[in-house]
Amino acid sequence: MSAKQKIQRVLTIYNSAAAQTVRQKSGVSVPDLEQAAMWSHKIREARNALHWTAGAPSIPNSYEKVAVLLMAAGPNLKILNRIRMAC
């Protein structure tokens, strides 16, 4: 299973009734987790641009793009850690 498929499966499970306790305990909303997933996709897309078989990224890689993705790392990783700790 690809990383993209794993992330989608986690989003589906987190949005289900079965994860209600984890959502309440972590305080992370579904839209917050979706935002972290989008950040993860952009990181992976930028990294995959290094492979000769990959297509061009939707936003060209630049120092500015790297800076924005790195600045977003802290908040998004905190979201993921809050869910992990709630589990």
C-alpha positions as CSV (number, residue, x, y, z in Angstrom):
1,M,0.0,0.0,0.0
2,S,1.4,3.4,-1.0
3,A,1.8,6.2,1.5
4,K,-1.0,8.1,-0.1
5,Q,-3.3,5.1,0.3
6,K,-2.3,4.7,3.9
7,I,-3.0,8.4,4.6
8,Q,-6.4,8.1,3.0
9,R,-7.3,5.1,5.0
10,V,-6.3,6.9,8.3
11,L,-8.5,9.8,7.3
12,T,-11.4,7.5,6.6
13,I,-11.0,5.7,9.9
14,Y,-10.5,9.0,11.8
15,N,-13.7,10.3,10.3
16,S,-15.7,7.2,11.4
17,A,-17.8,6.8,14.6
18,A,-15.2,4.2,15.8
19,A,-12.7,7.0,16.3
20,Q,-14.9,9.4,18.2
21,T,-13.1,8.8,21.5
22,V,-9.7,9.4,19.9
23,R,-11.0,12.6,18.3
24,Q,-12.4,13.9,21.6
25,K,-9.3,12.9,23.6
26,S,-6.8,14.4,21.0
27,G,-8.9,17.5,20.3
28,V,-7.9,17.2,16.6
29,S,-10.8,17.8,14.2
30,V,-11.2,16.0,10.9
31,P,-10.4,19.2,9.0
32,D,-7.1,19.6,11.0
33,L,-6.1,16.1,10.1
34,E,-7.0,16.7,6.5
35,Q,-4.7,19.7,6.5
36,A,-1.9,17.7,7.9
37,A,-2.6,15.1,5.1
38,M,-2.4,17.7,2.4
39,W,0.9,19.0,3.8
40,S,2.2,15.4,3.8
41,H,1.1,15.0,0.1
42,K,2.9,18.3,-0.8
43,I,6.1,17.1,0.9
44,R,6.0,13.8,-0.8
45,E,5.2,15.4,-4.2
46,A,8.2,17.7,-3.8
47,R,10.5,14.9,-2.9
48,N,9.2,12.7,-5.7
49,A,10.2,15.4,-8.2
50,L,13.8,14.2,-7.8
51,H,12.9,10.9,-9.5
52,W,13.4,11.0,-13.3
53,T,10.1,9.1,-13.8
54,A,8.0,11.6,-11.8
55,G,6.1,14.3,-13.4
56,A,6.6,18.0,-12.6
57,P,5.2,19.0,-9.2
58,S,2.1,21.2,-9.1
59,I,4.1,24.0,-7.6
60,P,7.7,24.2,-8.9
61,N,10.4,23.4,-6.3
62,S,12.2,26.5,-5.0
63,Y,13.9,27.7,-1.8
64,E,10.7,29.5,-0.9
65,K,8.6,26.3,-1.2
66,V,11.0,24.4,0.9
67,A,10.9,27.1,3.6
68,V,7.1,27.1,3.7
69,L,6.9,23.3,3.9
70,L,9.5,23.3,6.7
71,M,7.7,26.1,8.6
72,A,4.5,24.0,8.3
73,A,6.2,20.9,9.7
74,G,5.9,21.8,13.4
75,P,2.1,22.4,13.5
76,N,1.3,19.4,11.3
77,L,3.6,17.1,13.3
78,K,2.0,18.3,16.5
79,I,-1.4,17.3,15.1
80,L,-0.2,13.8,14.3
81,N,1.5,13.5,17.7
82,R,-1.7,14.6,19.6
83,I,-3.6,11.8,17.8
84,R,-0.8,9.3,18.6
85,M,-0.8,10.2,22.2
86,A,-4.6,9.9,22.4
87,C,-4.4,6.4,21.0
